[in-house]
Amino acid sequence: MSDEINMTISIPTDDDGYVLLQCEHCGTYFKATPSDLKDDGVLHIFCPSCGLISVNYITEDVLELAVKMVTNAVNDMIYNEFKKMERHSKKGIITFKAGKRPKHENEDPIHSGIEAMEICNFPCCKRTAKIKPLLKMTGAYCPFCGVKNYEIE
């Protein structure tokens, strides 16, 4: 049995090709394109609202799905080990019964969510992101370089 388990979570894009992100410091939601997020020229992602760099920008929906997937996988592994113990203890003095397989938690797919955002052009990096309209009016930090832009067009 391998010590490594790989799981994949598909995070959908909205109609314009942006994925939803959430700052772990201030909780602000914003969106960026997967190509910009994977670009090697972008060293860090900055929150457009607070300007801080987060370790990750995983939304609650993604985290909740990941926990359910891991819980289901761990329950399956434990049950399979109990079934092995049951097979090996059939003819001994002490017997072991594994019982019923635990029910899986529903692993509902993630939806792109939060559509009340506008595409903003950040002239410093010549990239775009979706942010809240209020941030667009008051000024936002560029998610790709951290420069504060006022009254973004």
C-alpha positions as CSV (number, residue, x, y, z in Angstrom):
1,M,0.0,0.0,0.0
2,S,1.3,3.4,-1.0
3,D,1.8,6.1,1.7
4,E,0.7,8.8,-0.7
5,I,-2.9,9.6,-1.8
6,N,-3.6,12.1,-4.6
7,M,-6.9,13.9,-4.8
8,T,-8.0,16.5,-7.3
9,I,-10.5,19.2,-6.8
10,S,-11.9,20.9,-9.9
11,I,-12.4,24.7,-9.2
12,P,-14.6,26.0,-12.0
13,T,-14.2,29.4,-13.7
14,D,-17.0,31.9,-14.3
15,D,-18.3,32.8,-17.7
16,D,-15.4,35.2,-18.2
17,G,-12.7,32.6,-17.2
18,Y,-12.0,33.8,-13.7
19,V,-11.7,31.7,-10.5
20,L,-12.9,32.8,-7.1
21,L,-10.3,33.5,-4.4
22,Q,-10.6,34.7,-0.8
23,C,-8.0,36.5,1.3
24,E,-7.3,34.7,4.5
25,H,-6.5,38.0,6.3
26,C,-9.5,40.2,5.5
27,G,-11.9,37.7,3.9
28,T,-12.4,39.7,0.7
29,Y,-13.4,37.8,-2.4
30,F,-11.8,38.5,-5.8
31,K,-11.2,36.7,-9.0
32,A,-8.2,36.1,-11.3
33,T,-7.6,33.9,-14.3
34,P,-5.9,30.6,-13.9
35,S,-3.2,31.5,-16.4
36,D,-2.3,34.6,-14.4
37,L,-2.2,32.5,-11.2
38,K,0.1,29.9,-12.7
39,D,2.4,32.5,-14.5
40,D,6.0,32.1,-13.3
41,G,6.3,35.9,-13.6
42,V,3.9,36.4,-10.7
43,L,5.8,35.8,-7.5
44,H,3.0,36.5,-5.1
45,I,-0.7,37.2,-5.2
46,F,-1.8,40.3,-3.2
47,C,-5.3,40.9,-1.8
48,P,-6.9,43.8,-3.8
49,S,-8.5,45.0,-0.5
50,C,-5.8,44.9,2.2
51,G,-2.8,44.5,0.0
52,L,-1.4,41.6,2.0
53,I,0.0,38.3,0.7
54,S,-1.8,35.2,1.9
55,V,-0.4,31.7,2.1
56,N,-3.4,30.5,0.1
57,Y,-6.6,31.9,-1.2
58,I,-8.8,28.9,-0.9
59,T,-12.5,29.6,-0.4
60,E,-14.6,28.0,2.3
61,D,-16.4,25.8,-0.4
62,V,-13.1,24.3,-1.6
63,L,-11.9,23.7,2.0
64,E,-15.2,22.1,2.9
65,L,-15.1,19.8,-0.1
66,A,-11.4,18.8,0.6
67,V,-12.3,17.9,4.2
68,K,-15.2,15.7,3.0
69,M,-13.0,14.0,0.4
70,V,-10.3,13.3,2.9
71,T,-12.8,12.0,5.5
72,N,-14.4,9.7,3.0
73,A,-11.0,8.3,1.9
74,V,-9.8,7.8,5.5
75,N,-13.0,6.1,6.4
76,D,-12.6,3.7,3.5
77,M,-9.0,2.9,4.4
78,I,-9.9,2.2,8.0
79,Y,-12.8,0.0,7.0
80,N,-10.6,-1.9,4.5
81,E,-8.1,-2.6,7.3
82,F,-10.8,-3.7,9.6
83,K,-12.1,-6.1,6.9
84,K,-8.6,-7.6,6.7
85,M,-8.5,-8.1,10.4
86,E,-11.9,-9.8,10.2
87,R,-10.7,-12.2,7.6
88,H,-7.5,-13.1,9.6
89,S,-9.4,-13.6,12.9
90,K,-12.1,-16.0,11.7
91,K,-10.5,-19.2,13.0
92,G,-8.9,-17.8,16.1
93,I,-10.0,-17.7,19.7
94,I,-10.9,-14.1,19.4
95,T,-12.9,-13.0,16.4
96,F,-13.3,-9.5,15.0
97,K,-16.3,-8.1,13.0
98,A,-15.8,-5.0,10.8
99,G,-19.5,-4.0,10.7
100,K,-21.0,-1.9,8.0
101,R,-19.1,0.3,5.6
102,P,-19.4,4.0,6.8
103,K,-21.6,6.2,4.7
104,H,-19.8,8.7,2.5
105,E,-20.4,12.4,2.9
106,N,-21.8,14.1,-0.2
107,E,-19.0,15.6,-2.3
108,D,-21.0,18.3,-4.0
109,P,-19.1,20.0,-6.9
110,I,-18.0,23.6,-6.4
111,H,-19.9,26.4,-8.3
112,S,-18.2,29.6,-9.4
113,G,-20.4,31.8,-7.2
114,I,-20.3,35.5,-6.4
115,E,-21.0,37.3,-9.6
116,A,-21.2,40.9,-8.3
117,M,-17.7,41.7,-9.4
118,E,-16.3,43.8,-12.2
119,I,-13.3,43.3,-14.4
120,C,-10.6,45.8,-13.7
121,N,-7.5,46.5,-15.8
122,F,-4.3,47.0,-13.7
123,P,-2.0,49.1,-15.9
124,C,1.1,48.3,-13.7
125,C,1.1,44.7,-14.8
126,K,-1.2,44.8,-17.8
127,R,-3.4,42.1,-16.3
128,T,-7.0,42.0,-15.2
129,A,-8.8,40.7,-12.2
130,K,-12.4,40.9,-11.0
131,I,-13.0,42.9,-7.8
132,K,-15.9,44.4,-6.0
133,P,-17.3,47.6,-7.5
134,L,-16.6,49.6,-4.3
135,L,-12.9,48.6,-4.5
136,K,-12.9,49.7,-8.1
137,M,-14.1,53.2,-7.1
138,T,-11.9,53.7,-3.9
139,G,-8.8,52.0,-5.3
140,A,-7.4,48.5,-5.0
141,Y,-4.0,46.9,-4.8
142,C,-2.9,45.1,-7.9
143,P,-3.2,41.3,-7.2
144,F,0.0,40.6,-9.2
145,C,2.5,43.3,-8.0
146,G,0.8,44.9,-4.9
147,V,0.8,48.5,-6.3
148,K,-2.1,50.6,-5.0
149,N,-4.2,51.8,-8.0
150,Y,-6.8,54.6,-7.4
151,E,-10.0,54.9,-9.4
152,I,-9.3,51.9,-11.7
153,E,-10.9,52.0,-15.1
